Amino acid sequence: MSSKKFVNEPDNLVSELLEGFALAHSSQIELTVGNLIVRAKEKPKDKVALVTLGGSGHEPALSGFVGDGMLDISVPGEVFAAPGPPRVIEAIRMANRDAGVLLVVLNHEGDVMSANVAMQIAKKEGLNVKHILTHEDIAAPSRRDPKDRRGMSGCLFVIKVAGAAAEKGCSLDECLEIAERMEKNMAALAVAVSGASHPATDQIIAQVPPGRMNVGMGQHGEAGQGEMDLESADDTAEIMLDMLLKDLDIKTGEKLLVMINGVGSTTLMEQYIILRAVNQLLEKKGVTLARSLVGEFLTVQEMGGFQMVIARMDDELLELWDAPCNCPALKM
């Protein structure tokens, strides 16, 4: 298969990506030795720092979430691969302060392994760090047993509210409680209409036949809940939203934050049409669309489809969501 991507040597993909990323967003972030993405202006040491890790190839996630009101450091791995524990502990050491560090980890095997090793080292060194695992993908088994549920673009919700709490001067325990509250009250589901290719190898990850869609496919092409005929925007929105509302047991009168996250090749036109359908469905159910977000925040190269993420919001979470932030992927 001939490549259809404008890349150079495969071994240099991530370093070149990060160099260009830092150039494009020099007022918000910097690239350090060791390929860590850090804030251009460091947060005061008396405020909790936020760190995350994850594979490249999902731009603007996760390094695009570094900036005022959001993350302090991102540890990018190779394409679709977690960074190793040495770089994760390096980031935690760099972020270390008396106020503490909150490590946000998406539930994928490599990320979890690296984070666990780094946390063990941090504990031995007496570093003040706690971590949260995001696993909001409802395509996996029951909410009562979430260990097999994947982390998806809902990590943005957790980072946003925890980052806002840190900026307010909340303690590490308070930031963790807020992050956990958001994580427990959010749910995500993806739909794919076409797969993506690995930019280094051109290998196709996940095949979806023409005229079909796969509800529940993971962001690395992991199996979903099965293929079905491609439906209209309204019907697809209803299929997905009903599953998400059931998972969170959303009741009449509740307030939701909803994000439609494009994963690569699905246009903004389609995403806005989906959000319109979601709002109409929620109105019929007596549920309030309190806040919404549409765009590409966590992509999978040129995969076609989107992730729908919802979160039950209370007054404090809404206040933290509305707080100012300024990072490459989001400005409020």
N, C-alpha and C positions, 0 to 999 in steps of 0.2 A: 504494500500500500504506500503511495506517495504522500508525503506530508502536506497538509494544508494549513500549517501554522508558520508564522514568521518567528522562527527561533534559530539559535546558533547551535553550538555544541551541547548535547544533552547534559553533560556533566556540569555545565555552567548555568543551567536554567535558573536555579533558585538565586544564586548570587547576582546574576544580571537582573532578574526580576526585582530583587530587593534594592539594588542600586538605583534602578529607574523609579521605583516606588518612593524612595527617600528623596530623590530629586523633585518628583512631582508634588510632594507634600512637605517641603522643607520647613514651612512655618509651624507645622504641627508635630512632626516626628523626625527622629534621627536614626541612622544605621550605625551600630557600634561594631567594634571588633568582635568577631564571633557571630556576626549576623543576627544580633538581637535588635528589635525595633523598640525604641524608647521614646518617651515624650521629648519634644524639643525644649520645653521648659519644665524642669523637675517640680513635682508636687512637694509642698512643705513636708518636712520629716515628721511633723506631729499629726499627720493624717495617714490613714491606712492606704497602703499601695495594693493595686490589683495586677496580677500576672496571669497570663494564659499561655497555652502551647497548642500546636496543631500543625498538620501538614500544609504545604503550599498547594497551589492549584485551585483554591477556593476564593480567589480574590473578589472583593476587597477583604473578606475575612482571612485570618483573624487579626492581622496586623493593622487593618484599616480601622479597628476599634480602639487603637491607642491614641490618647489625647485627653484634653481637659474634660473632666467629668466622666471619664471612661477608664480604660486600662492605662497602667504605667509602663508595662513591658509585655511584648509578645515574643514568644520563642518559636519561629517558623521552622518546620522540618522540610525534608525534601518533598517532592510532589506526591500527594496522597500518602505521606508517611510521617509518623510522629518523630519529633526530635529526640535524641538520646538523653538519658538522665543527666549527664555532665553539663549540658547546656541549660537544662531546666534549673538545676541547683545553682548554676552561675547567675541566672536571672533572679532567683530568690535572694541570693547573697547581695546582688546589686540593689534590689528593692528593699532589703532589710532595714527596719527602723523600729524604734520603741513602740510606735503605734501598731505595728504588725503588718503582715502581708496576707492577702486572700488570693489563693490560687484557684482559678476557674478551669475545670477540666471537662471536656466533652467525652461522653462515654463511648470510646472506641478503644479496642484492646491495646494498641500501641501507646496511645496517649495515657491511658490509665496506668500501664506498666511503668512508663517513664516518670509519671507524677508520683506514683507510690514509692519508687526508689528515691526520688528527690526528697520526698517528705521524710523518709527514714533518715537520710543524711542530715536534713535540716533539724530534725529532732535531736540527733546526736550532737549537733553543733550549737544547740540551744537557741535556734532562730525562732522568732515569734511568728509562725505561719500556720494557717488553717486552710482547708480546701473544701470545695464544693464540686460535686459531680452532676452534670446536667444530662438528663436522659428523658427527653420529652416526646420521642417518636412513638406514637401509639400503634405503629405497624407491628411492633413486637408484643409479647404477652401482657398479661394483666398489670394494671397500675399497682396492684398489691405486691407484685414481684418485679420491680423495675430494673433489675440488674442487667437484663438483656435488651433494655430499651436504649436506642442510640441517641446520642446528642446531635442536635441539628442547629438550624439558625436561631432557635429560641435562646441560645446562649447570649445573643444580643440583648434580650430582655433582662437577663440576670446581670450582665455586665453594666447595663444602663442604670438600673436602680441601685445596685451595690456601689457603683462608681459615684452616683449622686450622694448616697449616704456617706461615703468616705469624704467627699468634698465638704459636707456639712460638719464634719468632725466627729462622726459616730465612731464608736469603738470597734475593734475587730469583731468582737462577739455580736455587736449590733449589726454590723455589715453582713456577717454570716447569716444572722437570723433573717434579714431582709432578703438576701440572696436565696435562702432556702424557701422562704414563703413564696417568692416568685416562681422558683423551680417547681414546687409542689402544685402550683396553681396554673401551670401552662401545659399545653399539649400541641403536638405538631404532626403533620402528615404530608407526605410528598406524593406527587403524581408525575410520571415521566412519559413522554411521547416519543423520545428518541434518546439514544445513549450518547456518551462522550468518548473521546479518545485520550489516551495518555500522551501528553505533549513530548515526552522523551522517546517513546517507543512507537507511537501511532497505534498502539494496541487498543481495540475497542473495549470499553467497559460497559457492559449491559446492552443487550439488543432488545429493541421494541419493534415488532413488525408494523408496517404501514397500516394506518387505520385502527390501531389499537393503542391503549394506554395502560400503564401499570401503576395502580394506586398502592402506595406504601413502599416504593423503591427507595433504598437508602442513597445517601449522597456519594457513595463510592460504587454504586451499581448493585448494592446488596438486594437480595430478593424482597419483593413486596408481598402483598396479599393476593396477587394474581392479576392476570391480564383481563381486560374487557374491551368491548368496542369503544372507540373514541366518542365521547359524549360532547354536547354543547357546553359552553361556558357556564350557563345557569345550572344545567344538570350536574356537571362536574363539581361545581361549588356546593350544591346540595348534598351530593354523596359524601364529600369530604367533611363539610361542616357538621352534618348529622353525627358522624363518627366522633368528631372532636368534642361536640357538646355532650354526647353520651359519656365519653370517657371522663370528662370533668364534672359530670352531673350538674350542668348549668341549669339554673332555674329562672323562671320569669322574674324580671326586675333586677337581675344582676347586670354588672357592667363589664364589658370585655375590651381588651386591647387585641387587635387583629393585625397580623402582618402577612402580606403576600410577597414572598421572596422568590424572585426569578432565579433560576439555576443556570442560566447561560444563554440560551437562544430564544426563549419565549419573550415576546415583545412587551413593552410597557402598555401598549394598547390592550393586549389580552389580560394583563395583570389588573388593570383598572376595571375592565369589564367583570372580572372575577370578584373584585372588592364590591362593586355595585350589587352583584348578586348576593353576596354575603350580607350586606346591609339590609336588603329587602327580606331575606330569610329571617334575620334577627328581629326585624320589626314585627314580622308575623308571629314570632314566638314571644314577644314582649321583652326581649333582651336588648340592652343598649350598646351600640357601638361607640364606646367612650373615646377611644383613640385608634388610629390606624396608621399603617406604614406600608408603602408599596415601593418596590425597587429590587435591585440586585445587591444583596448584603452578604450572602454566602453562595457562591456559584460552584458549578462542577464542569469547568471548561465549557464546551458547547452543548451540554445536555439540554434537551427540550423538556419543559415542564415547570413546575413551581412547588414551593413548600407553603402550606397554610399553617400559620401558628396563631393560637389564641391563648389568652391569659385572663383569668378572673382577677379583677382589680378592686382594691379597696382604696380609701381616700389617701392613705399614706403612699401606697404604690403609685397612684396617679400623680401625686405631688412630686415624687422622685422621678417618675418618667418625664414630667414636664420641665424638670430642672435643666439649666443650660448645659450643653456639651459641645465640644468642637474637636472632631477627629475626621480622618479622611473619608470614612463611610457614612458619617452622620453628624449633622450640625443642628442644634436646637437652641 
